[in-house]
Amino acid sequence: MNDHIGIANITAVLNRQVLWPTIVRWNRLEGRPRRPDFSRALRAEVRDPLWMLCKQWQMGEFNGDDAASPVSATAHIETSAIRKFQPGQAPVRAFGTDVPVETTVEQRPVPLQSQGQKLSLDIRLLMGRQWRKLLDSGGLLHLYEEYLKHPGYRITEPDTGDAAQATLTAHASVWQTLSALAGRAMDGAELYLHLKAQPGNRASDGIASTNAEKDLLDPLGDKFITWFEALYEQPKDGNDAWQNNQLEYQFSLAAADGQAEKVLTAREYYHGRLDWYNLDVDPQRSELPIDPPDANAGSPGTEDSWTHAFLPTAIEFEGMPHTRWWQFEDSKTNFGDIQPDTTDLSKLLLVEFGLIYANDWFLLPFDLPVGTVADVRGLSVTNVFGERTWIEAAGSGMDDQWQRWAMYNLSTHGSAERAADRSLVILPTVPKVQEGQPFDDVRLVRDEVSNMVWAVEKRVPLATGRSKIGQEAARELAKRHESLLDAAIDDDLVVPALDQPAAAIKYRLMRGVPENWIPFIPVHKEGDTREVQLQRASMPRIIEGDPNPPEKIKPRTNILRVGLDQAPQQAYYLFEEEVPRAGVSVTQSYQRTRWTNGQVFNWVGVRKQTGRGEGHSGLAFDRVEPTRRNLRRALRRFADN
């Protein structure tokens, strides 16, 4: 401690100012070396050990609490690999860790055609270029011209007079692209669909004329199928986990559990981030049978047992308070600056753990393989006094016991009293998934005025592989149908001009809605007079002057076209509780990720989010409206005022 006392008692006149006597004192604690060598000053030597002991006594560090630190621990862990996967109610198949679980669950068919027309022209051209490369590698490039001339594989220009192709000619970009590629590029998707349609179909069908060329072409077809199915992950046999009537994914996994199986079920997955919290134990199912049996799916009883001895390691984290009072702490984590609300119970628990019990936790590291279900069967800890303690899990007890506390544990379906499941599921997930721009975007909103649900197509897919705003696409399609009707009217037909009505009002039977608004009407479930579900309906396309009966407007998004591309067409029902008052937003887009071995996976996935509230389509019946002339007068009076 250095005390610097300066005393000044000077009476003088300086610039005609009198300096009175003053006393100045500075107190500070610092190291003050008096030698050129700073080595001893940097040691921070303690000069008074008794003073330090007194401070320790003052802080209560000498109070004994009969506590001991762990010095060794032994754990017995059992693991079983997840071997089976069931998408929805489809057949069970083998599950492997060579593919991310997001890809396995979310994959949907690549939209290649709809309404009898071709979609995803960009993918079709990519497949055509790949087939050209395969022909070149096999010395058969001269046959590529035959594929361009083949009626099943060539790209044709849309027929401007065909109303069935109005979705192609209504949009200028689609029309121009198809016209530019007509006769110049090959449709590779048609070749793939031909090869997959029947087992006997070959790539040489209708192309090769000699047996030698057929022998060279057919193996290239197998390579072509392998290439495309490796480029895009698609459901096996068309069975995916997406449930159209509930707008969510449902799937089940199974792992060995003694002589039976532990079945894990995800009944509501739509978030886009898949992990253990999406799964629950299904006690009603003891196994997932595979028919026919698959050797890759394993068998009951195939579990691994591990017994390991550890040296417990104290947990450390950034900003952790030091246990000794004289240690200086950094300011990277300021617990005092945390301002929790009255409902932030989890934040308060975290702060309490960090400030009070931080040095009471120890870590026992254990590496577990990916794609397994692990269960700690026993844990024994030995302290410095040689005492051995058997540790019981905090989550032990009955599953419905509210005092039970656990993290990363699974819940159990049902209300029956069962012991809590303390398994740890480690799924083969990825930390990041790249998601493209949605080519399907549907907003389901409730319309309480008309007592129905509307599926608004915010974005619809085009034949080129791109998407377009639903309202613009609907407007262009409606204008195209009007132009086709005008072209069908004979030019010599003279339509008498009708006088404008002099009445101030007019009667309208029904007001229409935009074509991208697809109605869902409530209907009773079959065999039930109380339960209600939503059925997809159609609005009529009414064109003034059309002598034909109105055509039904069909949805253009793949999400809503469930059953329309089948023969015969199937009705689409949606559970009424799946559309709350806030509405639902459903999008479909391409997904991409990279696995641990560097392999890239692409697939089509669906996301569901909460909507933005109710909506009103403007649909109304039996309306009395002002005429156009009377409406202009009313607007003019309003502007004058």
N, C-alpha and C positions, 0 to 999 in steps of 0.2 A: 504494500500500500504506500503510495507516494503522496505526501501532503505538500503542496506548494503554496506557501503563504507569502504573499507580496504586500509589503507595507509601504505606503507612500505618504510622506508628511512634508510635502513641498508647498511652500507658499511663494508663488511667483506670478508674475504677470506675463502672460504670453498672448499676444493679440488682444490685450485688454481683458483677458478672462482669468479668473482666479481658480486654481486647481486646489480643491479641498482634499484633506487626507482620506484615503480609501483603503479597504481591506478586501482582497480577492482570494478565493480559495477553490481549488479543483480537487475532486476525489475521483479516482478511477483505478480499476483493477486490470493490470496488464503486465506482460513480461517485458522487463527492461534490461536487455543485455548490456553489459559494460565492457565486453570484449569483442574483438572483430570476429571471433568464432561463435556462430549461432547454434552449434550443435547442442550445447547444454540447455540453452534457453528453449529450444524446441522440444525438449523432453517432457515438459510440464510436470516437473517433480513435485510431489506432495511434501510440503514442509511440516505439516502438523497432522500426523495420522490420527491423533485423538479427536481432532475436530471432525475428521471424516467419519470416524466411528460414531460420534455423537449424532451426526446427521443421519446415519443409517438407523440408529436407535429411534430418532425422531420420526423417521418415515415408516417405522414398524417392520423393518426388514429382519429384525431379530426375533419376531414372534413366531413360534413354532405352530404349525397346523397339521402335523403328523402326515404330511404329503410326501410322496416319493415319485421320482421320475421313472418312466419305463426304460428298460435297457434292452429288452428282447421281446419278440412276439412271434407266435406261430399261428398260421391261418390255414384252414382246410377249405378249398374252393372246388366246386364242381361246375363244369361248363359243358354245354351241349350245343352243337351247331344247328342253325336253322336250315332245314333241308327241304321244306315243302312250302308251296305258295299257291293260294287259290284266289283268283280275281273274281270278286262277287260270288255268284252261284255257279260259275263255270267249272270245268273239270280241274282237278288238282294237278300241278306239275312240279318238277324239281326246282329248287331255289339255290342259286349260287352266288358267291361273292365276287365273281368276275364282272358283274354288271352293277352299277349303282342302284340302290333300291328305289330311288325316285324314277329312274328310267323304267324299271320293271313294273312299277305300280301305275305310273301316269301315262304310259304309251298308249296312243290311239292311232287308228289307221290314217295314213297320209291321204288327204282328200284329192283324189285323182279325177273323179267324175261326180256329177250331180245333175238331176233333172234330165238324165240322158245325154248330157253334154260334158265336154272335157274341161277339167279344171287343172290348175297348177301347170300352166304351160312352161314355166321356167324349169320345173323338175322334169317335164317330158322332154324338153330340149337337152337337158343334161344327160338324161338316159340315152337319148339318141346319139349324142356325141360319144358316150362311153361305148355304145355298140359299134360305132364306126372305128374306134380304137381297137376293139377286140377283133374286128374283121381285118384291120390292117396288120395286127400282130400275127394273125393266122394266115396271111397271104391271100385273103379273100376280099380285098377292098373293091374289086370290080363288081361284087354283088351288092354293094351299097346302093347303086342306082336302081336295082330291082326292088329294094325296100322302099325307095322314094316313090316308085310307081305303084307299089302295092296299095290297093284301096283301104286296107286296114291299118297301114302304118304311115300313110302320108298325111300331111296337114293341108286341109282344104280351106278355101275362102268361104266365109259365111254367105248364105243366101239371103239377100236383102228383102226378098219377097216372102220369106217363110216366117210366119208368126212364132213358130216354135223356137226359132233362133233369135228372138228379139233381145234376149239377154246378152247376145254377142254383138249385135248391130246397134244396140241402144247407146253404147259407150264408144266414143271415138277412138280412145286408146286401144281398146280390145279389137275393134274392127281393123284399124290400121296395122296392128301387130300381126294378126292372123293373115291379112292380105299380103303383107310383106314376106311372110314365111311360107305361104302356100306353094307347094312344089319344090321348095328349096331345102327343107329340113325334114328329119324323120321324127316321128312320134315314138320314142322309146318306151313309154308307159304301155302302149297298146301291145308291144311285143312281150313285155313282162306279164301283163294280164292274160295274154294268150298262152304263155308257157305255164302259168299257174292255174288256168281254168280247168284243165283235165290232165291226168298223168301222161296220156299218150301224145300230147301236143309237143311239137318240136319247132326249133328255130328255122328249120329248112322247109316248113310247110308253105307251099305256094311260091317258093323262091328257087331252091336248088333243083336242077334237072338231072344231075348225075349222082350215082351212089357215092362217088369219091367226094363230091362237094358236101353231100349230106353227112358223111362221116366226119368231115372237118367242122361243119356248122353246129351240129348238135352239142358237142362238148362246150362250145362257146356259149351256148344258151344256159348251161348249168353255171358257168362262171359269171354270166350276166346276172342271174338270180342271186348268187352268193354276194356279188358286189353291191347290189341295191339293198338287200336285207342287212348288210353290214353298215351301209350308209345311214339308213333310217331304221330305228328300232320300232317294230310294229307288233301288235298282239298276235299271239299264236292262234291260228284258226279263227281270227276275228273276235276272240273272247278277251275283252278288256275289263278293267275294274270300274269304269265309269258307269254310274247308275243314272239313266236319263230321267226316271221319274222322281229322283230325289236330289239331282244336281250335285252329286258328290261321289267320291271314290269309296269303295268298300272292298276289303280284301282280308285274307287270313294267312297267318304263318304258323308253322308247327315245328317244334324241336323235341328231342327225346326227353322224357321225364320218367325215369325208372323203366318199367315195362310198358308204359303207355306213352302218350305225347302231351305236351303242353301246347294248347292252341291259343294263339294270340290274334285278336280280331280288331280291325279298325273299321268302325261303322260310319264315321263321319270325317273323312279327310278331304279337304279342298283348299288348304292354306298355301300349298307350294313349298312348305318346309316340313319334311317328314323326319320324325325321330321317335324315341321311345314313348313320349307322352301321347302319341296318336293311337297307341295299342292298349288293349285291355285283355285280361285273362277271361276266356270263355269256359266256365266249368261245365257247361252242358255238352261239350264236345270233347271226347277223349282222344280223337285222332282225326287226321285228314287222309282218307284212303285214296290211293292212286290206282287207277285202272286204265291201262295195264301197269303193273309194278315197274318202277324206275330204279335202277341200281344207284343213281346219283342222289336219290332222296333218302338214303340210309334206312335204318330200321330202329324200332324201339330198343332202348337199352344201350345205345351207342353214346355214352357219356365219357368225359375225361375228368379225372380226379387229380387235384394238385394240393400238395402240402408243402408250405414254404415257411422258413424262419426269416424274420426281418430284424433290422435295427431301426427302431422308430426314429423318425426325423421330425423335429419341431416344425410346425407350419410357419412360414414367413410370407408376408405380402407387403406391397408398397404402402408406406405410411404407417406401418405397424408400430405402436408405442413400445419404447424400450422398457425392459423390466427393471433396470437400474436407474436411480434418479439422476445420477450425475452425467449420464450420456446425453449428448445433444442430438435432437431429432431434426430431420430435414422438414421442409415445408411443402413437399410434393403433394401430400394428401392432408387436407385441412378438415379434420372431423368437426371442428368447431363451427365451420361455415355451412354445415348441413342444416337446412331448414325444412324439416318434414312437416307435412300437414297432419291433421288429427286422424286421417284415414291411412297414413303411410305406415302401417304396422310392420311391413317387411323391411322398410328402411330403418326403422327404429331398432329392430332386431339385429340388423347388420351393424349398426353403430355400436350397439351394446356388445356384440361379439368382438368387434375390433378394439374397443377400449377396455373391456373388463376381462374377457375370457380368451384373448388372442393367444396367450402363451400356454393355454391348457389343452391345445389340440395338437395331435401328432399324426404324421402321415406314414402309411404303410404302402409303398408303391408295389403294384402288381400289374403286369401287362397281360391283357386279354385279347384273344384273336377277334377280328371283326366278323360279324355275322353270327354271334353266339348269344346264348342265354346263360348268365353266370349266377351262381348262388353260393353265398358264404355259409358253409355248414357249421363252422366253429372258429373262434378266435380266443387265444390265450395270451395274456400279457404278464411278463415278469418285471418287477420293479427293482430298485437298487437294494432293497432290504431282502431280496430273495423271495418275496411273496408272489404267488401266481394267482391271477384273477381270470375268471371266465367271463368274457364280455357278451352281454345280450344286446341284440339290435334294438335301437330305439323304436323301430317300426314293428316290433313283435306284438302279437295279440290278435284279436279278431279284426276282420276287415272293416266292420262298421263301428269300431270303437273310436269315439271322437277324441279321446286323450292321446291316441297314437300319433306319432310324428315321424315322418320319413321323407326322404328326397330320392328321386330317380326310381321310385318303385311303381309297380303296375297296380291298377285297380282291378276289381273283379266284378264281372257282370252279375246281376241278380241281387235279390234282397235277402237271400238265405244267409244264416250265420256260418261264416267260413273263416278259417285262419288266413291272416293277411299274407299275400304273396310278396316275398322280399327279393324277387329276382331282379337282375340288372340286364337289360337288353341293349346290346351294342349292334346297331344296324350299320350296314355298309353304305353310309350316306356321304354326300359331298358337301363341302362348305359353301360352294357358290355354283349357281346355275344361271347361265345367260339366257335371257328370254327375249325373243323377237317381238316385233310389233304385232298385236293381235290381228288376225285376218277374220275372226269371228268375234263380234262384241254385241251382246244381247243384254238389255236392261228390262227386267220384269218388274212392272209397277202395278199397283192396285188402283183401280178406278171405282171409287165408291159411288160415283154418280150413275154409272151404267152397271154397277154390281158385277164386275168381271176383272180379269187380269189381262194386261196388254204386254206382249213381248216386243219391245222396241228394238229393231235391228240398227244399232248405232254404226256398225261397220259390216259390210258384206264382202265376200270374196269374189274376185273377178276371174275370168278364164285365164288371164295372163299370169296368175299367181300373186298379184297384188290385191289390195283391198281398197274399198272406197267408202266414203261416208254414206250411211244408209239412206238418209233423206235425199241426197243428191242422186244416188243410184235409183231410188224409187221414182223421182221426178223425171229422170231421163228415160226410164223404162215406160212410164205412162205416156210420155210424148211420143215414144217410138210406136206404141200400140195405136195411138191416134193417127200417126202418119200412115201406118199400114192400113187403117180403115179408110182414110181419105184416098189412098191409092187404089183401093178396091172398088170405089164408087165410079160408075161409068161417067166419063167426061161429058157425054151428051145428055145426061140426066139433068134436067132443070128442076131445081128445088125452089118452089115459090117462097118469096120473102115473106116473113111473118111480121106483122105490125107489132111494135112494142106496146105492151099493155099500158093502159092509162091508169090502172089501179095503183094505189099507193103501197099495197101489200101483196104478197104472193104466198102460196101454200107449198111447202117442201115436204115430201114424204119422208126423206131420210137425208141427213148430211153425212158425207163420206169422211174417211180418215186416210192419212197417207198410207201408201202401199207397204211401207216398212213397219207398220203396226199390225202385229199378228194377234188375234184375239184368243184368249183361253176362257172358256165359259164353265161355270160350275155345274157338275152333273153328279147324280148319285152313283155310288159304287154298285157294281152288279151284285144283286142279292142283298142289298142293304138299303134301307129307307131313311137312314139318318146320316151316315157318313158321306162326305162330299169330297170329290176330287175335281181337278181342272182338266178339261179336254181341249186340245188344240182344235180351233175352228178356222174358217176362212171368210174373208170379206169378199163381196162381189166386185169385179172390175167393171164399173159402169162408165161407158163411153157414149157421149151424146151422139145420137144418130146411128148407133150400132143396131142392126136389125136382129143380130144373133143373141141368144141368151147370154147373160153375163158370165164371164169366166171367173173361176175361183182363184184368188190370189194366194200363192203358196210362198212360204218363207224361202229365203235364199241362203241363210246361214246353215252350216252343217249341224250346229247345236240344235236347231229347231226342226230340221228335216228328218226326224226320227220316223222310220217306217214309210216315208214317201217314195223312196227309191226301190222299194220291194214290190214284188208282184204276187198277190194283189197288195195294194197299199194298206198299211196298218195305222190304226189310230194311236195317238200319242197322249198319254195321261200323265199328269204331274200332281204330286201330292199337294194338297191345298195348304198345308202348314209350311211348305218350303218357301212360300212367298209371304213374308211378314209385311207389316204395314210400311216399313222402311224400304221394301223392295229388295231386289237381288240383282247383282251385276255378274254376268258369266262371260268369260273371254276364253278364246282358244288361240294358241300361238305355237310357234316352233321353239323348242328348248334345246340347249346345248351345254355340255359339261365335259370335263376331262377327268379320267379315272386315275388311280394311283400308278398304273403302269404307263401312263401317257396316252392311252387310247381315248379317242373322242367319240362321244355318243350324242346322237341327234334323235329327237322324237317330238311328237305333237302332244301337248299337254293342255289341261283345262284348269282355270282358276275361277273361284267364286268369292265375291266380296259383297258387303252390305251396300244396298242402294242408297238413294238420296231422297226417299220419301215417295208420296203418292203422285199420281199423274192423272191427266184428263185428256182424252183423245179428241174431244169435240163431237163425238158421235151422239146424234139426237134424232128423234122421230117426231113426225107431225108438228112441224115448225111453221109459224107464221112470221115471214121476214119481209122487210121493206124491199121494194123493187129497186133496180139499179138506178133508175132516174130519180126516184124519191130519196134514195140514199145519197146521191150527189147533191141534191138540194139541202139535205140535212147537214152534210159536211160543209157546204158553202155558208150556211147560216152560222154554223159553229165557228168557222174561220172569221166571219165578219164580226162576231161578238168578241 
